[in-house]
């Protein structure tokens, strides 16, 4: 079957043009829709997602997402890559960062240069040294957790600090 395209990536003049116009219209509606029973965060996320879809479908703008991790950054430029990394992130949850830094399969999938990551994370470390420095139970992680707890406590105390009418603290 031969299709005559007016421009690259366009549905104009194809047998799918009417269907794609309907899809464009529905995506445009969803990009501004606000459900009554959705949380504010969910509405914001939905609108942002559908605005990205609309930019790709209507304006032919490719998506761009940058993922930062301890060893560097990964720039994703297709919906396929974005969906793949979101799936991996969902499956690995808390282990996503460490797997992105150390897993050779993920390096191949997302075209990550392992040599630059290994330089940043200390490739010469033994398994025991890696566990002592990178794990959640390492002294550095414990110190960071303690620091975060102190900052949260201070922030809560500042929020809840009231002065009575006679000037004494409660």
Beta strands, then each sheet from edge to edge (+ up, - down):
strand 1: 65-69
strand 2: 72-76
sheet 1: 1+ 2-
end
